[in-house]
Amino acid sequence: MQSNPCELPSGPVLPLDRMRVGEAGEIARISGGGGIVRRLIDLGLAPGVPIKLLSDAGSAGPVIVRVGDSRIGIGRGMARRVLVRANGA
């Protein structure tokens, strides 16, 4: 797996799909190939962006997040590639 060259300084992070509903943080890094990274950035998910998990449909469904004024649904596989530094971490 490749890592996005645009990363924030290291620190404790967790994949977006491991966050709890209502938990907020800041995107630390996006990992994956160029196409996946570009797709997530096009959705507004980029390093340094604040994010909040609004809904988690469980192990088989998508996650819904708030990024700015937008609500975005992404599949669990893509959510695993978004590494978040949770607030208070």
C-alpha positions, 0 to 999 in steps of 0.5 A, spaced: 500 500 500 502 506 498 501 512 502 499 519 500 505 524 500 501 529 503 501 527 510 501 531 517 506 529 522 505 522 525 501 521 532 496 516 534 491 515 528 486 510 527 482 508 521 475 511 520 471 505 520 474 504 527 471 510 530 465 511 534 459 514 532 459 521 534 467 521 535 470 527 531 478 528 529 482 530 523 484 526 517 492 525 518 493 521 512 490 517 506 493 510 504 492 507 498 494 507 490 493 514 486 486 513 484 483 511 491 487 517 494 484 522 488 477 519 489 477 521 497 480 527 496 475 529 491 470 527 496 473 532 501 477 527 505 484 530 505 489 530 510 488 536 515 480 536 514 476 535 520 471 529 520 466 527 524 463 520 524 455 520 524 453 513 522 456 506 522 451 501 519 456 495 522 461 491 518 457 490 512 455 497 510 457 504 509 459 509 514 456 516 514 461 522 515 460 530 516 466 534 512 465 541 513 457 542 511 457 536 507 455 529 509 458 523 505 457 516 505 463 511 503 464 504 503 467 500 509 473 499 504 475 506 503 473 508 510 479 503 512 484 507 508 482 514 511 487 515 518 484 519 523 487 523 529 481 523 534 480 529 538 483 528 544 488 523 542 
